[in-house]
Amino acid sequence: AVWLNADRLPVFDYWQYWRNSRDADVGRFLRLFTELAADEIARLERLEGAELNEAKKVLATEATALAHGRAAATAAAEAARAQFEAGEDGTTGLPVVTLTRAALREHVGVAELFHLAGLTASNGEARRLIRAGGARLDDTPVVDETATVPVAQLTAGLKLSAGKKRHVRVRAA
């Protein structure tokens, strides 16, 4: 589902939804979900190959600006650029999930952490994600579904990734 409410779907994920549109849908989506001029849409529709990615970024930014404002759209675009293109640490602009220390033990199971962060619907789904090789902590693959993370490590924040496109920063407060 694509939620318009940022509480249900973070702005970064909303932007990513549009960025990951199928190539064949880009022109139609530009016409339906943006307020770009017809000649600009026609120009973007003519792009092919790697250039089509630029059209997808325009689609993502413009659709996100309509739903969440220009500043949020620009921040999401910059976070995606840092995450996927610039080779930076990839945490700037990511959605942040803050967990209270009272809700955590001294160590928290990595599967539970993925669930608490909202990246999986259940601990079982998180364990399946780990077994499938799709879970990462600070860009390091998680190989042990029974591993734990010290709560102290969450104080500074920890990047969790579920697959290639879903990322959050988790902190303990």
HELIX and SHEET records of a PDB file:
HELIX    1   1 VAL A   11  ARG A   19  1                                   9    
HELIX    2   2 ASP A   23  ASP A   25  5                                   3    
HELIX    3   3 VAL A   26  PHE A   33  1                                   8    
HELIX    4   4 ALA A   38  GLU A   45  1                                   8    
HELIX    5   5 GLY A   49  GLU A   51  5                                   3    
HELIX    6   6 LEU A   52  HIS A   68  1                                  17    
HELIX    7   7 ARG A   70  PHE A   84  1                                  15    
HELIX    8   8 ARG A  101  ALA A  103  5                                   3    
HELIX    9   9 VAL A  110  LEU A  116  1                                   7    
HELIX   10  10 ASN A  123  ARG A  131  1                                   9    
HELIX   11  11 VAL A  151  LEU A  154  1                                   4    
SHEET    1   A 5 VAL A  96  LEU A  99  0                                        
SHEET    2   A 5 ARG A 166  ALA A 172  1                                        
SHEET    3   A 5 LEU A 158  ALA A 162 -1                                        
SHEET    4   A 5 ALA A 135  LEU A 137 -1                                        
SHEET    5   A 5 THR A 140  PRO A 141 -1                                        
SHEET    1   B 2 HIS A 107  GLY A 109  0                                        
SHEET    2   B 2 THR A 148  PRO A 150 -1                                        
END                                                                             
